[in-house]
Amino acid sequence: TTVAHMAHAGVGLFLEEKAVGLVVTGCVPGGPADLAALVKAGDVLSRVDGVAVRNMKEAAPRIGGLIGTSVTLSISRGSVPHQIKLVRGLPAAGGPRTAATAPTKTAA
């Protein structure tokens, strides 16, 4: 199988560009971030795999990748930093764990 035939996905985060940085507004129901339940609305994303991201243009291509590969997100929840490792994938069949509303921007 060549790389051109391999499927790409993200982790199912809805992000919005705000003055404080990229803010999580929700998760795609049944997506990797939703199922892991480690990322919360209001978290601020600062790094993807150790690389600083300030906007969607920088974040989306770093969050997205081959399905089944992992990505590490550096987020802040209030003043507490967290590193979260997620596996890229599509929303799980069989429905979401939680409901989410459609935000203004989304990452790949």
Summary of the structure (lengths in Angstrom):
residues: 108
radius of gyration: 13.1
end to end distance: 22.5
largest distance: 44.3
contacts: 323
relative contact order: 0.30
helix: 15%
strand: 38%
